[in-house]
Structures are given as C-alpha cells and as structure tokens.
Amino acid sequence: MRKLSRNLIYNLLSIENKNSNYGPWKGSLNFWNLMLWNILFPGRLIHRFRGNNLFKFNLKKNSADFQKECKNIKLFKKLEVFYRDGAVIIDNFFSKELIEEFKSTHSSDIIKLRDENNQNNPVTKKSLVLSDILVKFWLDNDLMLFLQKFYQKKFYARSYPQIYFHANLKYSTSKEKFKNSASILTDNWHVDHANLVNMHVLLEDVKENDMCMEYIPKSHNYFNMTNIYSDEEVSNLDKPIKCIGQKGTVYFHYGNTLHRLLPIENSNRLQFHFEFTSAENILFNCYEVKNALLNNFKLDSLKSSNRDILSGLFPKSLNKGFNIKNGVLVPSSEKVI
C-alpha cells in the first residue's frame, strides 16, 4: 500500500517524457525524475552504499595495485575499463581447448538445452553439477582478484552456476509485443540488483551480427531506477557496446549498468552465467545445493578464499546450532555441547 502511494506521488510530480515508448515515468534519465525516484524509493542507493559501490574513492590506486598483482596480461588494464564503463569484455580469456573439454563433458546438457528451446521458450538454462573443470571457470584466480579489487571488500557468489542457451527463431521486438513490461528475452534496457556483478563466458563464437548483450558505457554512474528504459530515453547516452567475441571470451557487467539482449532473427548464444555480490541478496536454495553436489564434489578441497566466496550458497558447518526467527534460520550464540 505504501509503495502504491509512493508510485502515485512520483507519477504526479515527475516530468513526462513524450518521446518514451514506455509511458511518462518508466526508466527516466531526467535529473528531477531520478532525484524524486531515489528519494521515494531509496533502497537501491542504500544497498549500493552498503556494498561499497556508491562511490569509488581509490579507483586509480586499486587499478595500479591490481596491475602489480595480476599476472594475466589480458586483464592488465581491464579493471580501469570496468571502473570507467561499468562493464568490460576480456577477449579469449579461457583457451578454446578448455572450452571444448567442458562442452564435451556436458554434451548431454547442451543437447537438452537446444532441444527444449523454441519460439515460445527462447531462453533455456540448466544449473550445473560442481566439478573441477567448472570451478576453473567459476573461481579463476585472476578473475577473483579482479572482483576483489572492484568490490574493495569481501564478495560472494550470488547464484549457482548455470549454462544458458538463447535463441531467436523469429524476431519480434518487445516494444510491440510486451509494451510496459519486461520481455522474456530481456531485450529492454534495464539494470540489475544494485550490488550484482554478472560474469559471462562465451561457449561459442558470437560475431558482430549475432544475438548478443549490449551495454551503455558509463551509464552505471547514474542513480538509475529499476524501471525499463526505452531506446529513445537512452539515445543521447554513449553508443552501446556489443559483447561479442570468440569462445572463451569473458565479460562482466555491474548491476547499475544499463544493458539488454539484442535479439537477432535466426541467431543464438550459448554461455556460462555466474553472479557475484557484496554479501547481499544471495540466492541460497537447498534444491540447488543438492543438484550441485550430485557428484560429491569436495567443497573443503577448495582453497580457503574460494571456499569463503561460496559460503553463501554452500554454508559452512558451524560449531553451534540454529534458532528460527520469523521462519528463518539464524545461527545460535551458543556452541554445540
């Protein structure tokens, strides 16, 4: 009820954008609208502040430190680009041999994803069982150092590793079919959770004219709202950058960066999908835990820093019990006797 009242206040006081396909107050970049929205709905700013992602005071120092510590030449100056643009593409980061090894190991999963994909189900995905080769992608040492320098504090895996297959057999723009709502292909300009960093690994080549993700560089600097944005609204911003490249290419984008999927008729995309966060909004799920550990992967075999990164999705055993508060398990202050 309170959210409805705040929406009514925003709708009454905001400045109408007659050039927007999505109505007068959807995804506005107008300064007054952004200020008004964030006053009425401050949650996003609060989350960004808690996650240390509202302001970055030591960007140059962090970037310089990363260049000293990182041994991977492909990552050498990419952190500086990530700070500047809110997203970054790292060409051919993983070898083609490693990609092919993974695809061979999970060939039955990939076949199933393709078989289940159709015009009414253009996005198919599958959570993956943990294995040594999967961890090589998910918790790569240099990429984890990259994220640690970005977050400047502890960070955690937010969701379980998944493989995605997007296909667009027949192009139909969401502006015609899904006006004022999110498209199943997420081909509207939008932002993600405030402290989220998405990591994608291309498992097949994505060329210039293929379906791909696009992002608006430097758009993460705005105090964005969670509504979708029209093409007209973002037309005065920097030109979109396509996330394309050969298999093994990695790209990151920060949750406050405007991005979308660019659907191309008779085109598809196969990729890993990993998410990270600064201790907020972790998607723990007991059924996903069961699936991930079907092959009895030994979590304690991971080095301690990587085990910590996974501790939100796979909680560590404690020498204490749990209490239930409001239907949620909370660690007890008393040790197990």
C-alpha positions as CSV (number, residue, x, y, z in Angstrom):
1,M,0.0,0.0,0.0
2,R,2.8,2.4,0.9
3,K,4.6,1.5,-2.4
4,L,1.4,2.3,-4.3
5,S,1.2,5.7,-2.6
6,R,4.8,6.5,-3.4
7,N,4.2,5.5,-7.0
8,L,1.2,7.9,-7.1
9,I,3.3,10.7,-5.7
10,Y,6.1,10.0,-8.3
11,N,3.6,9.9,-11.1
12,L,2.1,13.2,-10.0
13,L,5.4,15.1,-9.6
14,S,7.6,13.6,-12.3
15,I,8.3,15.2,-15.7
16,E,6.6,13.4,-18.6
17,N,8.8,12.2,-21.4
18,K,6.6,12.2,-24.5
19,N,9.4,10.5,-26.6
20,S,9.4,7.4,-24.5
21,N,7.7,4.2,-25.7
22,Y,7.2,3.1,-22.2
23,G,5.0,5.8,-20.7
24,P,5.7,9.1,-18.9
25,W,7.7,7.7,-15.9
26,K,9.3,4.4,-17.0
27,G,13.1,4.4,-16.8
28,S,13.7,8.1,-16.9
29,L,17.1,9.8,-17.1
30,N,15.7,13.2,-16.3
31,F,17.6,14.7,-13.3
32,W,14.4,15.7,-11.5
33,N,12.8,12.3,-12.1
34,L,15.9,10.4,-10.9
35,M,16.2,12.5,-7.7
36,L,12.5,12.2,-7.0
37,W,12.5,8.4,-7.6
38,N,15.5,7.8,-5.3
39,I,14.0,9.9,-2.5
40,L,10.8,8.0,-2.7
41,F,12.5,4.6,-3.2
42,P,15.9,4.9,-1.5
43,G,16.5,1.1,-1.2
44,R,18.8,0.9,-4.3
45,L,21.1,3.7,-3.0
46,I,21.2,2.1,0.5
47,H,22.2,-1.2,-1.0
48,R,24.9,0.4,-3.1
49,F,26.2,2.2,-0.1
50,R,26.3,-1.0,2.0
51,G,28.0,-2.8,-0.9
52,N,30.7,-0.1,-1.2
53,N,29.6,0.6,-4.8
54,L,28.0,4.0,-4.5
55,F,31.3,5.9,-4.6
56,K,34.8,4.6,-5.6
57,F,37.4,6.8,-3.9
58,N,40.6,4.8,-4.6
59,L,40.0,3.8,-8.2
60,K,43.4,4.7,-9.5
61,K,45.2,3.1,-6.5
62,N,43.1,-0.1,-6.8
63,S,43.8,-0.3,-10.6
64,A,47.5,0.2,-10.1
65,D,47.7,-2.4,-7.3
66,F,45.8,-4.9,-9.5
67,Q,48.3,-4.4,-12.3
68,K,51.1,-5.2,-10.0
69,E,49.4,-8.3,-8.6
70,C,47.8,-9.7,-11.7
71,K,50.0,-12.0,-13.8
72,N,47.5,-12.3,-16.7
73,I,48.3,-9.8,-19.4
74,K,44.7,-10.0,-20.8
75,L,43.5,-8.5,-17.5
76,F,46.3,-6.0,-17.1
77,K,44.3,-2.8,-17.7
78,K,40.8,-4.2,-17.7
79,L,39.9,-3.1,-14.1
80,E,40.4,0.5,-15.1
81,V,37.9,0.0,-18.0
82,F,35.4,-1.7,-15.7
83,Y,35.5,1.3,-13.3
84,R,35.1,3.7,-16.2
85,D,32.4,1.9,-18.2
86,G,30.6,-0.3,-15.7
87,A,31.3,-3.3,-18.0
88,V,34.3,-4.9,-19.7
89,I,35.0,-7.5,-22.3
90,I,38.1,-9.8,-22.0
91,D,38.8,-11.4,-25.3
92,N,39.8,-15.1,-25.4
93,F,40.4,-15.3,-21.7
94,F,39.9,-19.0,-21.5
95,S,41.5,-21.3,-24.0
96,K,39.5,-23.0,-26.8
97,E,40.8,-26.3,-25.6
98,L,39.4,-25.8,-22.1
99,I,36.0,-24.7,-23.6
100,E,35.9,-27.8,-25.7
101,E,36.8,-30.0,-22.8
102,F,33.9,-28.6,-20.8
103,K,31.4,-28.9,-23.7
104,S,32.4,-32.5,-24.2
105,T,31.9,-33.2,-20.5
106,H,28.5,-31.6,-20.6
107,S,27.4,-32.5,-24.1
108,S,24.1,-34.1,-23.0
109,D,23.2,-31.0,-21.1
110,I,23.9,-28.8,-24.1
111,I,21.8,-31.1,-26.4
112,K,18.9,-30.9,-24.0
113,L,19.1,-27.1,-23.8
114,R,18.9,-26.9,-27.6
115,D,16.1,-29.4,-27.8
116,E,13.9,-27.6,-25.3
117,N,14.4,-24.2,-26.9
118,N,11.7,-23.0,-29.2
119,Q,9.8,-19.8,-30.2
120,N,7.7,-19.9,-27.1
121,N,10.7,-20.8,-24.9
122,P,13.6,-18.8,-26.3
123,V,15.7,-18.9,-23.1
124,T,16.7,-22.4,-21.7
125,K,19.1,-22.8,-18.8
126,K,20.4,-25.5,-16.6
127,S,22.1,-25.5,-13.2
128,L,25.4,-27.4,-13.3
129,V,26.9,-30.1,-11.1
130,L,30.1,-29.0,-9.5
131,S,33.3,-30.4,-10.9
132,D,37.0,-29.5,-11.1
133,I,36.6,-28.1,-14.7
134,L,33.6,-26.0,-13.8
135,V,35.5,-24.4,-10.8
136,K,38.3,-23.5,-13.2
137,F,35.8,-21.1,-14.9
138,W,33.8,-20.0,-11.9
139,L,36.7,-19.3,-9.5
140,D,39.6,-18.5,-11.7
141,N,42.3,-16.9,-9.5
142,D,42.9,-13.8,-11.7
143,L,39.2,-13.2,-12.2
144,M,38.6,-13.5,-8.4
145,L,41.4,-11.0,-7.8
146,F,39.8,-8.7,-10.4
147,L,36.5,-8.8,-8.5
148,Q,38.2,-8.3,-5.1
149,K,39.7,-5.1,-6.3
150,F,36.4,-3.9,-7.7
151,Y,34.4,-4.6,-4.5
152,Q,37.2,-3.5,-2.2
153,K,35.8,-5.8,0.4
154,K,34.7,-9.4,0.8
155,F,32.4,-10.6,-2.0
156,Y,30.4,-13.8,-2.6
157,A,28.9,-16.0,-5.3
158,R,25.2,-14.9,-5.5
159,S,23.7,-17.8,-7.6
160,Y,24.6,-21.3,-8.6
161,P,26.5,-21.8,-11.9
162,Q,24.3,-22.1,-14.9
163,I,24.6,-22.6,-18.6
164,Y,22.3,-20.6,-20.8
165,F,21.1,-21.0,-24.4
166,H,19.3,-18.1,-26.0
167,A,17.7,-18.4,-29.4
168,N,15.6,-16.1,-31.5
169,L,14.0,-18.1,-34.3
170,K,11.8,-15.1,-35.4
171,Y,12.5,-11.6,-34.3
172,S,9.7,-9.7,-32.6
173,T,10.6,-6.6,-30.7
174,S,9.4,-6.3,-27.1
175,K,8.2,-2.8,-27.7
176,E,5.4,-4.2,-30.0
177,K,4.6,-7.3,-28.0
178,F,5.5,-6.6,-24.4
179,K,4.9,-2.8,-24.0
180,N,5.3,-1.6,-20.5
181,S,6.5,-5.0,-19.3
182,A,9.7,-7.0,-19.3
183,S,10.3,-9.2,-22.3
184,I,11.1,-12.9,-21.8
185,L,14.3,-12.2,-23.8
186,T,15.2,-9.2,-21.6
187,D,15.7,-7.1,-24.7
188,N,14.6,-3.9,-22.9
189,W,17.2,-1.6,-21.5
190,H,17.3,-2.3,-17.8
191,V,19.5,-2.6,-14.7
192,D,20.1,-5.5,-12.2
193,H,20.3,-5.7,-8.5
194,A,22.4,-2.8,-7.1
195,N,25.4,-4.8,-5.9
196,L,25.4,-7.5,-8.5
197,V,28.2,-8.3,-10.9
198,N,27.4,-10.7,-13.7
199,M,30.1,-12.8,-15.3
200,H,29.5,-14.5,-18.7
201,V,31.8,-16.9,-20.5
202,L,31.1,-17.5,-24.2
203,L,31.0,-21.2,-25.1
204,E,30.6,-20.5,-28.8
205,D,31.8,-17.6,-31.1
206,V,29.5,-14.6,-31.1
207,K,30.0,-12.4,-34.2
208,E,29.1,-8.8,-35.0
209,N,25.7,-9.6,-36.5
210,D,24.8,-12.3,-33.9
211,M,22.5,-12.1,-30.9
212,C,24.5,-10.6,-28.0
213,M,24.3,-8.5,-24.9
214,E,24.7,-4.7,-25.3
215,Y,25.6,-2.2,-22.6
216,I,25.7,1.5,-22.4
217,P,29.2,2.5,-21.2
218,K,29.3,4.9,-18.2
219,S,25.6,4.5,-17.5
220,H,26.4,3.0,-14.1
221,N,27.3,6.5,-12.9
222,Y,23.6,7.5,-12.9
223,F,21.3,6.9,-9.9
224,N,19.3,4.6,-12.0
225,M,15.8,3.3,-11.2
226,T,14.6,-0.2,-11.6
227,N,12.1,0.5,-14.4
228,I,12.9,-0.4,-18.0
229,Y,14.2,2.3,-20.3
230,S,13.2,3.0,-23.9
231,D,15.5,3.3,-26.9
232,E,14.5,7.0,-27.1
233,E,15.4,7.5,-23.4
234,V,19.0,6.2,-23.9
235,S,19.6,7.6,-27.4
236,N,21.5,10.6,-26.0
237,L,23.9,8.4,-24.0
238,D,27.1,6.8,-25.2
239,K,26.8,4.3,-28.1
240,P,26.0,0.8,-27.0
241,I,28.9,-1.7,-26.9
242,K,28.2,-5.3,-28.1
243,C,29.5,-8.2,-26.0
244,I,30.9,-10.3,-28.8
245,G,34.0,-12.4,-29.3
246,Q,35.4,-15.9,-29.8
247,K,34.5,-18.8,-27.4
248,G,36.5,-18.3,-24.2
249,T,35.8,-14.6,-24.1
250,V,34.6,-13.3,-20.7
251,Y,32.5,-10.2,-20.0
252,F,31.5,-8.6,-16.7
253,H,28.8,-6.0,-16.1
254,Y,27.9,-4.2,-12.9
255,G,24.3,-4.2,-11.8
256,N,23.7,-0.5,-12.2
257,T,24.9,-0.5,-15.8
258,L,22.1,-0.2,-18.4
259,H,22.2,-3.3,-20.7
260,R,19.9,-5.5,-22.8
261,L,19.9,-8.6,-25.0
262,L,20.0,-7.6,-28.7
263,P,17.8,-10.3,-30.4
264,I,18.8,-11.2,-34.0
265,E,16.5,-13.4,-36.1
266,N,17.7,-16.9,-36.5
267,S,20.6,-16.4,-34.2
268,N,21.6,-18.0,-30.8
269,R,24.1,-17.8,-28.0
270,L,25.5,-20.4,-25.6
271,Q,27.2,-19.3,-22.4
272,F,28.1,-19.7,-18.8
273,H,26.3,-17.4,-16.3
274,F,27.8,-16.6,-12.9
275,E,26.8,-13.9,-10.4
276,F,28.6,-12.3,-7.5
277,T,27.5,-9.8,-4.8
278,S,28.9,-8.0,-1.8
279,A,27.1,-10.1,0.9
280,E,23.6,-9.1,-0.1
281,N,20.7,-10.8,-1.9
282,I,22.4,-14.3,-2.1
283,L,20.1,-16.8,-3.7
284,F,20.6,-19.8,-1.4
285,N,18.4,-22.8,-2.4
286,C,18.5,-26.2,-0.8
287,Y,17.4,-27.9,-4.1
288,E,20.2,-26.2,-6.0
289,V,22.7,-27.4,-3.3
290,K,21.5,-31.0,-3.8
291,N,21.9,-30.7,-7.6
292,A,25.3,-29.0,-7.4
293,L,26.7,-31.8,-5.2
294,L,25.4,-34.8,-7.1
295,N,28.9,-35.9,-8.0
296,N,30.0,-35.5,-4.3
297,F,32.3,-32.5,-5.1
298,K,34.5,-31.9,-2.0
299,L,33.9,-28.2,-1.1
300,D,36.6,-28.4,1.5
301,S,39.2,-29.2,-1.2
302,L,38.9,-25.6,-2.4
303,K,41.4,-23.1,-1.1
304,S,40.1,-21.1,1.8
305,S,39.5,-17.8,-0.2
306,N,37.4,-19.7,-2.8
307,R,35.5,-21.6,-0.1
308,D,34.6,-18.2,1.5
309,I,33.3,-16.9,-1.8
310,L,30.9,-19.9,-2.0
311,S,29.9,-19.8,1.7
312,G,26.6,-18.0,1.0
313,L,25.4,-20.7,-1.5
314,F,27.1,-23.6,0.4
315,P,27.1,-22.5,4.1
316,K,30.0,-23.8,6.2
317,S,29.3,-26.1,9.1
318,L,29.3,-24.3,12.5
319,N,30.1,-25.5,15.9
320,K,26.7,-24.2,17.1
321,G,23.1,-24.8,16.4
322,F,20.4,-22.5,14.8
323,N,17.4,-20.7,16.0
324,I,14.3,-20.0,14.0
325,K,13.3,-16.3,13.9
326,N,10.3,-15.3,11.7
327,G,10.7,-18.5,9.8
328,V,14.4,-18.0,9.1
329,L,17.3,-20.0,10.4
330,V,19.7,-17.8,12.4
331,P,23.0,-19.1,14.0
332,S,22.7,-19.6,17.7
333,S,25.0,-17.7,20.0
334,E,25.6,-20.9,22.0
335,K,28.1,-23.6,20.9
336,V,27.1,-27.2,20.5
337,I,27.7,-29.2,23.6
